[in-house]
Amino acid sequence: MPNDFNQQVIDEFRANNGRVGGWFEGGRLLLLTTTGARTGTRHTTPLGYLPDGGDRVLVIASAGGSPRHPDWYRNVLAHPQVTVESGAFTYEAQAVVLEGEERDRSFARAVEADRGWAEYQEKAGDRVLPVVALYEIAAPGPPNIRAGSMGEAIRLVHDNFRHELARIRDELRKSDAGAPLGAQLRVNCLTFCLGLHNHHTGEDTALFPFVADRHPAAAPALARLREEHERIAELVLEMRQVVWTVGEPGTALAEFERLATELEAHLTYEEEQLIPLLGG
């Protein structure tokens, strides 16, 4: 994309915590900052990405189907440590180019989710579109989140969870009745469940003790939230089972809606109880 177009997307992404309109509206987008292979200058590029169910996400060096690799890809070959902005979070990551069967499986999953990737590959001719895994580099301390207060951080993270739930709902609705659910949909659900588990673990071990120490009157609400976390842990297992094992999309959607409604009620209660105490 032209630099001026990219900069508009970058500015909109940062101003709206990862939400953008236009070409990228409704898609999964991140900002990848790389170090120039020749210049050493830092460059930021908006890229579509695929969740991958664990400590990494995948990006594809499509360059819109150009016969040449994009600059950002040549940069990560020379300097594989990169910075990723996901909307809510900013983190350092290690870029690893996938090879062989692992690359082919990942690309096939991308095509299943969006036929546009196959069209880019056809346009690129003999250039095989690289698939790059971005592994988050663990850092000490709390995550780097774009929020001015702890309460604002809770709302931002919760809004991201709600957005992902809406994406999964939409993917389920788009599945043809009776057709098998796509592999990428299952990975998206797994990624969501792991993210929620990590969020609740952080709350139980760090945030809730912090609140309890400074706001003793919040003890009943915190006790309820801890109990709900145990229930949510069971719920996300049910959610994964629904998406992974139910063959008919209509049945999967109805069951998913039931589980998602309970989860969203938990997020709302937590915001009502904690945000007034933590600001934002």
Buried (B, 14 or more C-beta within 10 A) or exposed (E): BEEEEBEBBBEBBBEEBBBBEEEBEEEBBBBBBBBBBEEEEEBBBBBBBBBBBEEBBBBBBBBEBBEEBBBBBBBBBEBBEBBBBBBBBBBBBBBBBBEEEEBEEBBBBBBBBBEBBBBBBEBBEEBEBBBBBBBBBEEEEEBBBBBEEBBBBBBBBBBBBBBBBEBBBEBBEEBEEEEEBBEBBBBBBBBBBBBBBEBBEBBBEEBBEEBBEEBEEBEEBBEBBEEBBEEBBEBBEBBBEBBEEBEBBBEBBEBBEEBBEBBBEBBEBBBEBBBEBBEB
